[in-house]
């Protein structure tokens, strides 16, 4: 028979898991959610959902508005703490600032979270960007500069990534099949960069390179963004050189 302490620990762990499940549901929602909707989507009993939300309200992880619940301000506080303590972010900041100043383009650092990309650092440039990827937003790995991170996936992970996407359409109207995508990843690995035009947004362009750990593993992507009219192929070639130089500078400083 399980000890009382083991049962208590199991119950506490399940409550913690449910709290994260509810927080994830609220994060993905773009509008305030009612208690009943949260309960239904999470599959957690209504009374239990309410108790969990009460605790999360107390600690600021959830906010209650007139029309329902949303993610609370504590998430913003945690995001600030992340930037102050995360070694990759701290090491990369001066490098990304220098890159933006030298290129004139918006420059950013992104990492992979499961099968998505998250931008964790962004510095404005002199040239306006047509499309602005938001900090902290999950974006697909199969579009734009995020393909640098997709290229670092194992063959099994690539299959998982594309399992529900037999083909997709770019903002330019071009249709990319799964076979085309996999072939393109081989090219990215070979050349070590991605030049993207009108993929997420018509008229936008970006250049991205991988950032490697001391052991040679891809830990992030380094990117510049601009309008396609400004960031043409000749400018992209220059950016590739600067991006790779910046990427190497970050790698050398990583622990």
C-alpha positions, 0 to 999 in steps of 0.5 A: 500500500502506498504511503500517505506521503506518496499519495499526497505528493502524487496529488500535489504533482497532479494539481501542479500539472493541471495548473500548467494545463490551464495556463497553457489554454489561457496562453493560446486563447486570444480572448478572455475565457469563461470558467466553464469554457476553461473547464471544458477545454481542460477536461478538469471538473468545474469546481477544481478548475475554479480552485486552481484559478483562485490560486493562480489569481492570488499569485498573478499568473491569471487575471480576471476581467469582466468577460473572463480569465486571461494570463496574468501580469506575472508572466511579464515579470517572469519574461523580464527575469528570463532576459536578466538571467538567461545566459544565451540572451545576455551573451547575445544582446550586445552582438545582436545590437551590433548586428542591427547597427552594422546592417541597419536591419532589425535583428533578432535571436530565436530558439526552438520550443518543441516544434515551433520557434520563439523569438527571445531577443529583438533589436530595431534597425534603421530600415523598417520591417514590413512584418514584425514577429512578436517576442515570445510568440510561437511561430511555425518551423516550416516558414521563413528563417525558422527553417534554420532550426528545422534543419537541425531536427532529426529525420524522425522529428522532421516527419513529426513536424510535417505529419499534419502538413502535406503541403503549405502555401507561402504568402507569395502564393507558392505551394511547397510540398513535403518533399520540397520542404525536406529537400530544402532542409538539405540545402540549408544544412549545406549552405548554412543559412536561409534567405526568405522572401514573401513567406510569412508576409508578402513583401517581407524578407529575412536572412537567418543563420544557426547559432551553435553551442561549444559542442556544435549543436544548434541552440538558436537562430540569428536573423535580420528582417527587412522589406524585400525591396531593401533586403535583396539578394546582394544585400542578403549575401552581405548579411550572411557574412555578418550573421555568420560572424555574429553567430561565431561571436556568440558561440565563443562566449557561450559556456 
